[in-house]
Amino acid sequence: MITDIWTVIWKEWRELLFQRGSIKTTILSWLPLILIFGLLMPIQIGTFWVDSPFTIAYWGWLPTLPVMALIADSFAGERERHTLETLLASPLSEAAILFGKIITVVIYGFLLTLIVLITGLIAVNLTHNTGEILLYPIGITLTGIGLGILTATAMASIGVIVSLRSPTVKQAAQQLAFVSIALTWIPLLSLSLMPTHLQTSLLKAAKNTNMTQIILIALVILAAINAGLLLIAIKRFKRSRLILD
C-alpha cells in the first residue's frame, strides 16, 4: 500500500508542476503569500514575530491557505479533465488514492509555510538587528510543526470530502471558502465584536493560563478531529459510486 501511495504522490506532483501549469507558474503563485506573510508582516511586527508564543497559532493557520487552494482540484479537477475514470480503473487501492492526494497537498502546504517562515526570519534579522542572530525557539518550532501538519491535514480532509461530490473545481473552491470563513473569520469577528471588558478578561485569562497545557490540549483535539475527518473521507470515497457519477 505504501508503494501505491507514493505512486499517487508522484503522479500528483508531476501534474502540479508540469501539467496544470509550470514550475514558473507555481512559483509565481507563491509570491503573494511570501510577500505578505514572509516580508511585510514580519518587518512590521519585528522581533515579536520570532519569539512570541502566539507565533504558534500562525504556524497552524498558514498551511491551510495553500492546502485549501490546491485540494479543491483533487477529485473535482480529475472529473473536469476526464481523468477520474482512468484513475479509478487503475489497480491502485481506494486508500492509496485518497491518502496519496491528501499527503501531497499537506506536503505542498507545509513546504510553502516553511519557505514563508524562513523568509520572515531572515527579514526580521535584516531589519531588526539586535546584534545576534534571531532564531525561532525550539519549543515554538516543534509545536508549530505539529500544529501545522494537523491543521493542514484537517483542511485537506475537508477538501477531499467536498471535492468528491463537486462537479467542478470552482464549486469545490467556493464551498471550501465558506468553510474557511466559518472556521477562521467568524470566530475572529465574534471576538472583535465582544465588549471591551470581555476581551480584556479573555486576554488576562490567556496570559495566566499555562500555554503548554493549552497547546497540548489543542494538539490532542486536532488529532481527534483529523481521525474523524479521515474516517468520513474513507467512508465517502467509494470507487463504484464515483464511476457511476
C-alpha positions as CSV (number, residue, x, y, z in Angstrom):
1,M,0.0,0.0,0.0
2,I,2.9,2.4,0.8
3,T,4.2,1.9,-2.7
4,D,0.8,2.7,-4.2
5,I,0.6,5.9,-2.0
6,W,4.0,7.0,-3.3
7,T,2.8,6.3,-6.9
8,V,-0.2,8.7,-6.3
9,I,2.1,11.3,-4.7
10,W,4.5,11.2,-7.6
11,K,1.5,11.5,-10.1
12,E,0.1,14.5,-8.2
13,W,3.4,16.3,-8.0
14,R,4.1,15.7,-11.7
15,E,0.7,17.1,-12.6
16,L,1.1,20.0,-10.3
17,L,4.4,21.1,-11.7
18,F,4.1,20.2,-15.4
19,Q,0.5,19.6,-16.4
20,R,-1.6,22.1,-14.5
21,G,0.8,24.8,-15.3
22,S,4.6,25.1,-15.0
23,I,7.2,25.4,-12.3
24,K,7.4,29.1,-13.1
25,T,3.6,29.5,-12.7
26,T,3.7,27.6,-9.4
27,I,6.5,29.7,-8.0
28,L,4.7,32.9,-9.1
29,S,1.6,31.7,-7.3
30,W,3.6,31.6,-4.1
31,L,4.7,35.3,-4.3
32,P,1.7,37.0,-2.7
33,L,1.9,34.7,0.3
34,I,5.6,35.1,0.7
35,L,5.4,38.9,0.2
36,I,2.6,39.5,2.7
37,F,3.3,36.9,5.4
38,G,7.0,36.4,4.8
39,L,8.1,40.0,4.4
40,L,5.6,42.7,5.2
41,M,4.1,41.3,8.4
42,P,7.4,40.1,10.0
43,I,9.1,43.5,9.2
44,Q,6.2,45.4,10.8
45,I,5.9,43.1,13.8
46,G,9.7,42.9,14.5
47,T,11.3,40.6,17.0
48,F,7.9,39.7,18.5
49,W,7.4,37.7,15.3
50,V,10.2,35.3,16.2
51,D,10.0,34.8,20.0
52,S,6.2,35.2,20.8
53,P,4.2,32.1,21.8
54,F,1.4,33.5,19.7
55,T,3.5,32.6,16.6
56,I,2.4,29.0,17.1
57,A,-1.1,30.0,16.1
58,Y,0.3,31.5,12.9
59,W,2.2,28.3,12.2
60,G,-1.0,26.4,12.5
61,W,-3.2,28.7,10.3
62,L,-0.8,29.5,7.5
63,P,-0.6,25.9,5.9
64,T,-4.4,25.9,5.4
65,L,-4.2,28.6,2.8
66,P,-2.2,26.7,0.1
67,V,-3.9,23.5,1.1
68,M,-7.3,25.0,0.5
69,A,-6.2,26.4,-2.8
70,L,-5.0,23.1,-4.1
71,I,-7.3,20.4,-2.5
72,A,-10.4,21.6,-4.4
73,D,-8.7,20.2,-7.6
74,S,-8.1,16.7,-6.0
75,F,-11.2,14.9,-7.4
76,A,-13.3,17.7,-9.0
77,G,-10.3,18.6,-11.2
78,E,-9.9,14.9,-12.2
79,R,-13.6,14.9,-13.1
80,E,-13.3,18.1,-15.2
81,R,-10.2,16.8,-17.0
82,H,-12.0,13.4,-17.6
83,T,-9.1,11.6,-15.9
84,L,-11.1,10.4,-12.9
85,E,-12.3,7.2,-14.7
86,T,-8.8,6.3,-15.6
87,L,-7.6,6.8,-12.1
88,L,-10.4,4.8,-10.6
89,A,-9.9,2.0,-13.1
90,S,-6.2,1.6,-12.1
91,P,-5.1,-1.2,-9.7
92,L,-4.4,1.4,-7.0
93,S,-6.4,0.8,-3.9
94,E,-9.0,3.4,-2.7
95,A,-7.0,4.1,0.4
96,A,-3.8,4.7,-1.6
97,I,-5.6,7.2,-3.9
98,L,-7.2,9.0,-1.0
99,F,-4.1,9.2,1.2
100,G,-1.8,9.9,-1.7
101,K,-3.8,13.0,-2.6
102,I,-4.1,14.2,1.0
103,I,-0.4,13.7,1.7
104,T,0.6,15.6,-1.4
105,V,-1.3,18.8,-0.6
106,V,-0.2,18.6,3.1
107,I,3.5,18.4,1.9
108,Y,2.9,21.2,-0.5
109,G,1.2,23.4,2.1
110,F,3.8,22.8,4.7
111,L,6.8,23.3,2.4
112,L,5.4,26.7,1.4
113,T,4.8,27.5,5.0
114,L,8.4,26.7,5.8
115,I,9.5,29.0,3.0
116,V,7.4,31.8,4.3
117,L,8.6,31.4,7.9
118,I,12.3,31.2,6.9
119,T,11.8,34.3,4.7
120,G,10.2,36.1,7.7
121,L,13.1,35.0,10.0
122,I,15.6,36.4,7.5
123,A,13.6,39.7,7.1
124,V,13.4,40.2,10.9
125,N,17.2,39.6,11.3
126,L,18.0,42.1,8.5
127,T,15.6,44.9,9.6
128,H,15.6,44.5,13.4
129,N,19.3,43.7,14.0
130,T,19.8,43.1,17.8
131,G,23.5,42.1,17.5
132,E,22.8,38.4,17.4
133,I,21.1,36.0,15.1
134,L,17.4,35.6,15.9
135,L,16.0,32.1,15.7
136,Y,12.6,30.6,16.4
137,P,12.8,28.9,19.9
138,I,12.9,25.1,19.7
139,G,9.6,24.8,21.6
140,I,7.8,27.1,19.2
141,T,9.3,25.3,16.2
142,L,8.4,21.8,17.2
143,T,4.9,22.7,18.4
144,G,4.4,24.8,15.3
145,I,5.4,22.0,13.0
146,G,3.0,19.6,14.8
147,L,0.1,22.1,14.7
148,G,0.8,23.0,11.1
149,I,0.7,19.4,10.0
150,L,-2.5,18.7,11.9
151,T,-4.3,21.8,10.6
152,A,-3.1,21.1,7.0
153,T,-4.3,17.5,7.2
154,A,-7.7,18.7,8.6
155,M,-8.2,21.2,5.8
156,A,-7.1,18.6,3.2
157,S,-9.5,16.0,4.6
158,I,-12.4,18.5,4.5
159,G,-11.3,19.5,0.9
160,V,-11.3,15.9,-0.3
161,I,-14.8,15.3,1.2
162,V,-16.1,18.4,-0.7
163,S,-14.2,17.7,-3.9
164,L,-15.5,14.1,-4.1
165,R,-19.0,15.4,-4.6
166,S,-18.4,18.6,-6.5
167,P,-18.8,18.6,-10.3
168,T,-16.3,21.4,-10.9
169,V,-13.2,22.8,-9.2
170,K,-14.9,26.2,-9.0
171,Q,-17.8,24.8,-7.0
172,A,-15.5,22.9,-4.7
173,A,-13.4,26.1,-4.1
174,Q,-16.5,28.1,-3.3
175,Q,-17.6,25.6,-0.7
176,L,-14.2,25.4,0.8
177,A,-14.1,29.2,1.0
178,F,-17.3,29.2,3.1
179,V,-15.7,26.5,5.3
180,S,-12.6,28.7,5.8
181,I,-14.8,31.7,6.7
182,A,-16.8,29.7,9.2
183,L,-13.7,28.2,10.9
184,T,-11.5,31.3,10.9
185,W,-13.1,34.7,10.2
186,I,-16.4,34.2,12.1
187,P,-14.6,33.4,15.4
188,L,-12.3,36.4,14.9
189,L,-15.1,38.7,14.0
190,S,-17.1,37.5,17.0
191,L,-14.1,38.2,19.3
192,S,-13.7,41.7,17.8
193,L,-17.4,42.4,18.4
194,M,-17.2,41.5,22.1
195,P,-17.4,44.3,24.7
196,T,-14.0,45.6,25.6
197,H,-14.2,44.3,29.2
198,L,-14.9,40.8,28.0
199,Q,-11.9,41.0,25.6
200,T,-9.7,42.2,28.4
201,S,-10.9,39.4,30.7
202,L,-10.1,36.8,28.0
203,L,-6.6,38.2,27.4
204,K,-5.9,38.2,31.1
205,A,-7.1,34.6,31.4
206,A,-4.9,33.6,28.4
207,K,-1.9,35.2,30.0
208,N,-2.5,33.5,33.3
209,T,-3.0,30.1,31.7
210,N,-0.3,27.5,31.2
211,M,0.3,27.9,27.4
212,T,2.0,24.4,27.2
213,Q,-1.2,22.9,28.6
214,I,-3.4,24.7,26.1
215,I,-1.2,23.7,23.2
216,L,-1.1,20.1,24.2
217,I,-4.9,20.0,24.6
218,A,-5.3,21.8,21.2
219,L,-3.0,19.2,19.5
220,V,-4.9,16.3,21.0
221,I,-8.3,17.8,19.9
222,L,-6.9,18.4,16.4
223,A,-5.6,14.8,16.2
224,A,-9.0,13.5,17.2
225,I,-10.7,15.8,14.6
226,N,-8.3,14.6,11.9
227,A,-9.1,11.0,12.7
228,G,-12.8,11.7,12.4
229,L,-12.4,13.6,9.1
230,L,-10.2,10.9,7.6
231,L,-12.8,8.2,8.6
232,I,-15.6,10.3,6.9
233,A,-13.4,10.7,3.8
234,I,-12.7,7.0,3.6
235,K,-16.4,6.2,4.0
236,R,-17.4,8.6,1.3
237,F,-14.8,7.5,-1.2
238,K,-16.4,4.6,-2.9
239,R,-14.9,3.7,-6.3
240,S,-18.1,2.2,-7.7
241,R,-20.2,5.2,-6.8
242,L,-17.7,7.6,-8.3
243,I,-17.6,5.7,-11.5
244,L,-21.4,5.8,-11.8
245,D,-21.3,9.6,-11.1
